[in-house]
Amino acid sequence: MPTPSDKPVRHWFITGASGGLGRHLTEHALRHGDHVTATVRRRTALEELCETYGDRLTVEILDLTRQADVHEVVDRTLRSGPVDIAVNNAGYAVVGAAEEMTVEQIRDQIEVLLLAPMLITRAFLKPMREQGGGRIIQISSLGGQVGTPTHSSYHAGKWGLEGFTESVSREVCDFDVRLTLVEPGATRTGFASALDYTTESTAYRDNAVGRTRRYLETADESVFTGDPAKLAAAIYDTTRHPNPPLRLTLGSDTYDAVHAALTERLTALESQQDLAASIAYSD
């Protein structure tokens, strides 16, 4: 078994740890001597890590669309001891025009990307506050700041998570509970192969929706520049920082796209300054 570091041992709770960023982050924390409770959909997903790290890794089966299961797993984790860092990582994307999405697809998307992280965050706030501090990492994305066609429900979940997290961060900073939104860009995590496509309609086949769908259906992750191991290391490093950022924008593609989007929004806002002031009472 790898030798733990001489730093204080911390307990992580990480959702969606079976692959991609979640697995990389789980491995990184374990290599640095920490304990991890990792949630997965299939228990066998982390068998190798269980053999390597023994009782420093606890695996929980969790379907984030089942609210009762979310409460049960979090409660069981907290009964085993304090949690220092909670990571809301699990996610996927429904792809297609908003008009094409079924109610079930929209509901599941919001439950996984927004409702479950809200419930998990709320569950850890009191124990972290009472223990004198903690970290909550929300895995957002480029899609938490920039909107693209075909991802309307995904954006609703991620933009909602960003607003929720910014608000809560201001509520609990006095207790040294720090929240960070991580905004990666195109990363080689297998995310593209797990997209949930709508049933395509003729109306959207030849416009921006159809073109984006064609691109995603044939996307080759080898061209993605984001290294999930480096991403995990950057997230880990922020948990060691006494004053972590609210937003951690990772990837040059994310930086460029978010910078352009914020610049465009600021320009539009500034063009409305006189109009904004004009609606005040004349007296």
N, C-alpha and C positions, 0 to 999 in steps of 0.2 A: 504494500500500500504506500502511495506517495507520502513523503514526510510533510506534515503541516508546517505552515510558517509560524514565526514567533509572535505574530500579531494576535490580538484577541479573537477568539473564535466567534463567528456570527452565524445566525440562523436565517437562511433565505427561504422564501416561499415563491415559487416560480410556476406560472401557468403555461400550458402549451410547450412542455419541455421535451417532447418526444423527438423533435427534429428542429432544424433551422436554428434561428437565434436562441430559442429557449434551451436547446440542448447545449449549444456552445457556452451560454452563460452558466448553465448548471455545471458543466465540466470546469469552467474557469474558476468558479467559486470553490468547487471541491479541491482543485489543484492547489488553491491557496489556503487550504486547511479549514474551510468553513463547512457548516452543515447545511443541507438543502432538503426542503420538502418540495418535490416536483410533481406537478399534476400532468397526467397524460390520458389519452383515450384508450390505450392498450398497455397493460402492465408489462408485457414483454419488450416494450420499446426501449427500456433502459436497463435490460438485464446485464449487459457488459459493465455498465457503471456501478450497478449494485454489487457485482462480484469484485470490482476493484476497490470500492470505497466503503463497503460494508454498511455499518449502522450510521455512517455520516450522511447517507442518502436514504430518504423516505419517499416512496412512490405512492401517489394517490391517484385513483381513477376518478376522473371528473368530466362530466358533460356540462359545459357552461350554460346551456339552454335550460337546464333543470335547476331552478332556483333553490329548491330544498336541498339538493346535493351540494350546491355551493356553500350554503350555511353549514351543512354537516361536516364537510371537509375542513373548512376554516376553523370551526369550533374544535374539531379533533386536533388540528395542528396546534392551536393555542393551548389546549390542555396539556400538550407534550412539553411546553416551555415557551418562553418569549420569542417573538419573531422580530428580527432587526431590520430586514429588508424584504418588502413584498414587491413582486414584479408581475404586472398584468401584461403578459406577452401574447397569449393565445389569440389567434385571429385568422380570418380568411376574407375573401372578397366575392360578392355577387357581381357579375359582369353582364351588362345589357342596358337597354334603355329603361328609364324609370317606368314607362308605360308597359313594358314587357314583364316586369317583376311581379311575382305572385305575392300575395299577402304573407304567405309562409316564409318566402325568401327574405322579405323585408323584415319581418318579425325576428327571424333567427339571426339575421345580420346585426340588428340593433341589440339583441340580447347578448350576443357574444362580444361585440366591440364596445358597447356602452353600458348596458345594464349590469352585466357580470362584473366589469371593473369597478363600477360604482359600488356594488354590494361588497365586493372584496375590500375595496378601499375603506368603506365605512366600518367594516368589521375589524380592521386593524387600527383604526384611529384611536379608540379608547385605550387598548392595551399599550400602544406606543406612547400615547400621552402620559399614561400612568407610570411607565417605566423610564420616562425622562427623555424620550426621543426615538426616532426611527426614520427609515427611508422608504418611500413608495415610488417605484419606477413604473411609469405608464409608457408602454411601447405604442407610440402613435406612428406617424409616417410622414413622408412628403405629402401624402393625401390628407393630412391634418391641417395643411396650410394652403394647398393648391388643388383646385377642382378640375377634373377631366371628365369628358363624356364616358358613359358606361359604368361609372362608379358612384352614382348618386347615393345609394344606401350606405356604401362604404364610407363616403365622405360624411354623411349624416352621423355615423357612429364615431368617426375620428374627430370631426370638428366638435361634436358634443363632448367627447372625452377631453379635448383641449380646454373647453370652457369650464367644465366641471373641475378639472385639475387646477386651473388657475385660481378659481374661486376658493377651493378647499385649501390651497397652499397658503392663502392669506388668512385663513381661519386658524391654522394650527402652527404657524411659524413660531409663535411665542412659546410653544411646547417643544421646540427643536424637532418637530416632525417635518421633514422636508420632502417635497414631491418634485419629480423631474419628468418631463415629457421628452421622450427620445424620438427623433424624427429622421429615420433612415430613408435613403433613396433606394435605388435598384441594387439589391443585395442577393448573393447566390445562396438562397435559403430553401429553394424548392417551392417558394410561394406561388410562382406562376403556374406550376403544374397542379395546384390545388384550387384553382379558381372554379366558382360555381356559375355556369353560364345560364342565362335565361333562354327560353325558346325564341329564336330570332323571328322577327316579323318583317314582312316585305317592305313596309314603310321606312324602316330604319336601315335597310341593308346597304344602301349606297351613300349614306351621309357619314358624318363624323363618328356616329355610333358603330356603323358597320366597318369603317376603316380601322377603328381602334380594336374592335373585336378580332378582325383578321390579323392584326399585328400581335395581339396577345395569344391567339391560337397557335401562332408559329414562332413565338418568342424563344430565343436561345439564351438561357441564363449565363452562358459563357461570356457574353458581351457585357454583363452587369459588372460594374467596377467595385461594388461593395463586398468586403471580406467579412463574413459573419464573425470570425474569430477576433479580428481587430475591433469590430463593433462591440462584441462582448467585453473585451478588455477595456475599451473606453468607458462603457457603462460601469464596470467594476471600479475603475479609477474614480469616477464621480462619487461613489458611495464612501470613499475614503476622504473626500473633501469636506471640510466643515461648513462650507457655504456653496452647495452645488447649484448649478444653473436651473432655472425653471424649465427652459427648453434647451435641448442638446441636439443641434442640427448636424447630422453626420452624413458625409458623402458630398463630393463636389457638385454632383447633379442636384442634390437637394438644396445645397447652399445657393446655387445659381437660380433654380426655379423659385425658391421662397423669396430670394432677394428681388427677383423680377415681379413677383406677385405683390409683395408688400409695397414696392415702389409704385406699381400701377394703382394700388388702392389708395396710397397716400396722395398721388397726383389727382385722382378722382375726388378725394375728400377735400383737398385744398381748393379745387375748382368750385366747390359748393359753399365756401366760407360765407360769402355775402348772402346767399339764399338761406343758409342756416340761421344767420342773425336776423333775417327779415321777418321771421314769424313771431318775434317778441311783441308784447303789447306796446302800442305807440306811446302810451302815457308813461 
